[in-house]
C-alpha cells in the first residue's frame, strides 16, 4: 500500500503541506497560504485566507478552458418520459440567469435560500445559483411532511424559497407547492418570495409572494460569481428526523471544494472525461456531494435521474441508464442492489445491457452485507466497493481508494481510513482497543477539509453532540473494529439513529409521534434488520389501561401519523402491542439492549433490569424482518 500509506501518513503528520498541495485542484480568487486554522480549536477552519466561488469552479472554469460543449448533466426521467443533455455552456447560462433572479428578489451573500425540489435540473441550477451569489442553500428532501419542513424554515430563516408545483413518482404525483404552503402556515419565519417551477403534471395558483420560474428566467440578466471567503458557508443540510430544533450541518466553501475535487479522483477514480451516476437525491448528502458538486467541480458528466430506478416499473433501469450514457462509476445504496437481486436473482437484466463502460460499483449509506456483495460481483464482473461516511463528513471516512491505489476487497469492510481521517477504536472510557475488538469509532481532531466545521448557529451544540464524549476526538456514533491489516469494519449505530435504505432517521422523532396517540401509554421504536432496506423501524407500544382498540387499527393510525408528521421516508409500518417495556429499576427503557437483540448481537442483560420476564416476552418481536 505504498501510495496509500505515503498519502495517509502525510495527511496526518503534515496536513498543512498535504492539503495546500491539493488546494491546487481549485481555482482561487485569492489562493490560500495557510491550510489549517486551529486558533479556535476544537472549532477548526480550513484555508482561512483563501477566497473563491464554488459555482465558478463547478461551471465557469470549464467553459473558460474550452470544455463548454461537454455534457454537464444527463437528465433522465422515466416518470415523465423526458431526457435532456445540458452542456456546461447551457448550464452556465441557466445558473447565471437564475442567480440574477434570486439577486432581484433580494438574496445577498450569506443569506439563506431553502430549496424544496424534485429531481429536476432546476434543483441543481438553484443550488449552483445560490453558490454563485455567495448565498447559503438549504435543500430539504421532498419526502418530508409540512411539519418537518416548517422547523427547517424557522431555523434557516431563508430570504427566498425555491420549489416546484409537484414531484413525480412512478405511481403518483406529489404536490410540493401545497405541502410548502402548509409548512409556511405552520412556520413563524416567512420568506420574502417563493419561486415556483410549474410542471404540467400539476399546475398551481400562485399567491402574492410567488414568482413563476419560467417568467422570471425569461427576463433575467446573468449575475457574475461573487467571491467569498473559503470559511464562509456554502450550504446547511439538516440531518433527518430530528426532534426539537433541527441539527443543521454546515459545509464551507473552500474545504468542501478541495475535498470534492480530491475525493472524486483519489477515492472514486473518476476523471473529467468520465460519466458518473450517483443514484440518490439532491436532498441527501450524497446528492449534494456526488450528484452536484464533485462531478461538476471535476468537469465530468453527472446523471440526474428522476424516479425510482429499482422496483416499479423496471428493475433493469440501473443497467439501462449505465448503457445509455456510458456510465463509468455507479454509486448507490446496498438496498437498491438487494431490490434488484430480489426481482432478478439470476441477473438476466444485467446480461441484457452493454455495461462495458462501467468500471466500478460503489455502495454506501448502510452496511454492505456479504450476500449482496457477492451477487453483484458475480453478475457485473467488476469491483464492488463499499465506502463509509456521514452527512456530517460530506465525503468518505473509509474507502477503497480506486484513484490513489486500489486495494484488495474484504466483504463487510469499506476498506481503510481515507487520508485526513485519523480513525481510532475506543472503549467506553476512551481507551484504544486492539485490532479485532469492537468499540466506538472515533476520529482524532482535526477533521479534514470538507467536513462540518460546526452546526448552523450553534457551536456549543456541535461540541456537545460530537466532541464532548471523547475529548480530542469526533464521535461518529458508529461502532466497529479495525482488523490486523488496518481495514475498518463498521458494525452499526451506537445511538438512536437507524439506516433505512441508506437514509439516516432518528427513532426518537418517531417515538414522539407514536407517544402522541391517545391510546399509547409508552413506546419504544427500534431499528430491526430487514433483508431489503438494511434496517426498518418497529414500534413497541404499551396501551393505556382500559384502552379498547384493535391492534390492526392502532397500527394503521400510528403509521398514518408518522407518515403525516415525518414523511413516508420514515418507513414505519409495524406496531407491536406489548404488555410492558424492559426497564432499569430507575425507569429507563433498555433501548440499547433491545437494539442488540434486534441486531443479532445480544448484550448481557443489565443487572439493573426491573423485570427480566418483560424482556423475554418481547424478544420474539425483535426478530429480523425478511422478504
PyMOL commands that set and color helices and strands:
alter all, ss='L'
color gray80, all
select helices_A, chain A and resi 2-13+15-25+54-64+88-104+121-133+146-156+176-186+213-219+254-266+285-297+317-325+334-343+348-351+370-380+459-467+507-515+551-565+568-570+591-598+612-622
alter helices_A, ss='H'
color red, helices_A
select strands_A, chain A and resi 36-37+45-46+51-52+71-77+82-87+112-116+136-139+160-164+167-169+172-174+193-197+210-212+228-229+233-238+248-252+275-278+301-306+327-332+360-363+383-386+398-399+416-417+422-426+439-444+473-482+488-493+497-500+503-506+520-530+534-543+574-577
alter strands_A, ss='S'
color yellow, strands_A
deselect
rebuild
show_as cartoon
